[in-house]
Amino acid sequence: MGLCLSGSDVRGGKQAVGGAQLRPTTAADQNNVSGQNDAVDFFFKSRGLHALFTPIELSLSASKLRDLDIASKSDPMAVVYAKKRDGRLEEIGRTEVIMNNLNPAWIGKISIAFQFEIVQPLVFRVYDVDTKYHNIPVKMLKLEDQDFLGEASCVLSEIVTEQNQTLTLKLHNNYGPRVSRNFGTLSVHAEETVASKSAVEIAFRCSHLQNVDLFSKSDPFLRISRIVESGNSVPIYKTEVINNNLNPIWRPITLSMQQFVSKENPLIIECFDFNTSGNHVLMSKIQKSVGDLEKLHQERTGATFMLPSTQRGHDKVLKSQLFVEKFVEKEQYSFLDYISSGFELNFMVAVDFTASNGNPRNPSSLHYIDPSGRLNSYQQAITEIGEVIQFYDSDRRFPAWGFGGKTFDGTVSHCFNLNGRAGGFEVDGVEGIMAAYASALNNVALAGPTLFGQVINTAARIAGQSLSYDRSKYFVLLIITDGVLTDLQETKDALVRASDLPLSILIVGVGGADFTQMEILDADNGCRLESSTDRVATRDIVQFVPMREVHSGQISVVQALLEELPGQFLTYMRCRDIKPLNVQMAQTCA
């Protein structure tokens, strides 16, 4: 989410795909077959919920898919599910969309935890993504709007025990494999995740590429693949496309050791001319290891490309060369590396007191306090989220505000202290939030409109002030709201400014309102927010969670809240080269 260079290959296939992931995946609990992130895993392990597992990445490719497009070829995307004991399918992940290709080799990997003692049935489905959805990130695509290309199933252990850990499955229709019609095949390759923090940042450029276009210059991009033990190759990265340029310079990429395995492992680097038809033309090819690329950078020399020939041993030597403009080895510290070294997450809470919630004395109100003890929507959100947020806050003292209410002096405030005190806004634990919330309902009149700007600015000010005395603090503002924003642009401006600070914002939607605006703030359209002055957010800092999806069982509250927080945290720390405290101390002592 957030970064425009995401794992979803949108915008006509011209974006970069692959690279080191911000959220390393591990297993969370024995009931979930899919890979989870460090934050979720840490949360469950602290409660004694351990699982014996091996983290694995699945690489997918297909051949001879059905062509459902009239004027072009299908645009396939694969979706992987875990099949639960009750037959229910739980989505694990999706690949990117590959344009106009009936024999796709997807770059996006599917992370999963292999548990030896559990049978883990998997279901794979391939879809042809309609052209009108190509600018939508894959995680937001509605599968019912796409054309079904085929399905296959197996047990995870079948893949990992197969020779070369590659299993090829016949695709069939939804009614089962007995139908004889040819739907093509799907190959699944499994590799154990390498537990290493090592990574390299590389910047490539090329010179004197051969032009293969007739009426303009070629539009080159690089595809990097790793050669595996079987001799086959697995794609690990695709750069962005540089239009009309025979001497392209690509943005720096970061490859983790999980992707390149070792400095000696051979990589295949291919340069293609991009075509919207999907028939990309191979312009040149070279085989180099990461160690070779480092040497090219040190010696400031270029490597000569070759063009493969159909006749063995007759590859054509080209004038085209590959240069390594930047080569930096780095450590990719995980979320847990920071937390376990003493970094703290400081939580802040803001509650919506606008009139759209309904009169608190009316049982239909979202703010109604039921004498029987039944929790209203806000109380449910506070208590269900409380277990999670208390776990990551060391002192469990939360700044707590309300917004959109008319306070005791008769004025509407868009950021007032929930506890009603003029001198302090902190409350003790979830119990303190609940008590302050109940008290505020008796002393604050619901008003409006719904404005987030002041609350976000207040949280940002606290986060900004912390930088002068402690860089090991990261702040998370939890906003619980029922509806539509009045200050959408002001909120965007506040979020863009706050994106430079150690701050993330979790927005929890209660009730059945239209939360379209919240999805906009969540930036799941693949691009970062822009302010009214055209400034672009330095990173995505918003996560939106509708509680109705939590209550319907579609997602767990722990997973929903912590899904993107580690990535946002790591983006901030890595962009500022902030290291875990124990690493800082070791470097200082050295």
Buried (B, 14 or more C-beta within 10 A) or exposed (E): BBBBBBBBBBBBBBBBBBBBBBBBBBBBBBEBBBBBBBBBBBBBBEEEBEBEBBBBBBBBBBBEBBEBBEEBBBBBBBBBBBBEEEEEBEBBBBBBBBBBBBBBBBBBBBBBBBBEEBEBBBBBBBBBBBBEBBEBBBBBBEEEEBBBBBBBBBBBBBBBEBEEBBBBBEBBBEEEBEEEEEBBBBBBBBBEBBEEBBBBBBBBBBBEBBBBEEEEBBBBBBBBBBBBEEEBBBBBBBBBBBEEBBBBEBEEBBBBBBBBBEBEBBBBBBBBBBBEEBBBBEBBBBBBBBEBBBBBBEEEEBBEBBBEEEEEEEEEEBEBBBBBBEBEEBBBBBBBBBBEBEBBBBBBBBBBBBBBBBEBEEEEBBBBBEEEEEBBBBBBBBBBBBEBBBBBBEEBBBBBBBBBBBBEEEEBBBBBBBBBEEEEBBBBBBBBBBBBBEEBBEEBBBBBBBBBBBBBBBBBEBBBEBEEEEBBBBBBBBBBBBBBBBBBEBBBBBBBBBBBBBBBBBBBBBBEBEBEBBBBBBBBBBBBBBBEEEEEBBBBBBBBBBBBEBBEEEBBBBBBBBBBBBBBBBBBBBEEEBBBBEBBEEEEEE
